[in-house]
Amino acid sequence: MPELPEVETIARGVDKRVRGDRIVQAWFGSHREPFKTPPSRQAKGLEGRAVLAVHRTGKHIVFELGPQASDLPGALHHAAARKTAPRTNETSTSDAQWIVHLGMTGRLLVTTPDSSVAPHTHARLNLASGRELRFVDPRRFGRLEFRNLRQAAAFHGPGAEPLTIGAREFASLFHARRLPIKAALLNQTLLAGVGNIYADESLFQAGIRPRRRANRLTAQELDRLRLALRQVLSHAIRLGGSSVSDYVDADGERGFFQLEHCVYQLTGQPCRRCQTPIRRLVLAGRGTHYCPKCQR
């Protein structure tokens, strides 16, 4: 499943390519699983809206959308009707949101309408610039949602943002938790966006064993983990995320952080620091990798 660095990479790539563009037409497939909002309502709500920005919230990609063309005054309405690309300053306030969760195998690609359509394509958004935005998801665990912000609250992630959380707030999330720290890191209501790869890698960088109880960690250990998590996630974003299965960015390119994994899926291989073989165990139903010498 794409985690924070992969989702951040995709969101940045899509934002760079479609910010300021307008959604002319929206097509959705017939499988009901990907849709938190009925596809007919999504199409009706999306068409005619300008993309003001695209950003990540937790593991979700959020499109901030302007008013529909029919709601714009005179000249702007006519320009939209001619399907010309809008000016980016039509409005400074988001009027609606399109929320994309990639699930296990979801992809969000910016392409051209004449490019071949991949199997399991569940959404195609035609843009005024002539480009096309596609959502592809073979296993259909991803979700698509539309929110009209005149009628509903804006989307907010369930947990704290790991890239910006402070030491005191981070410690408060874990100091009373009796579950293993690895399981606590995967709890999206605590920290939004951290998954199996980056929990393993951050615990290794912090020198903390994954089965240690969260409430047994000292304040110093928790802050070391917070800083390790931030460092690992930031570096992974710079390298475009980890391509260990289906993940590609908005251009269909793979990431490179998997080349720098220290423990994840390296069972039996020598630790990069001490040469001790990496071990694997199962915590919270997830394969967990660690160095028995470097992590205590």
PyMOL commands that set and color helices and strands:
alter all, ss='L'
color gray80, all
select helices_A, chain A and resi 4-18+39-46+69-71+74-81+167-174+181-185+196-206+214-216+219-238+257-260
alter helices_A, ss='H'
color red, helices_A
select strands_A, chain A and resi 23-28+49-57+60-68+96-101+107-111+121-127+132-136+143-148+279-283+286-290
alter strands_A, ss='S'
color yellow, strands_A
deselect
rebuild
show_as cartoon
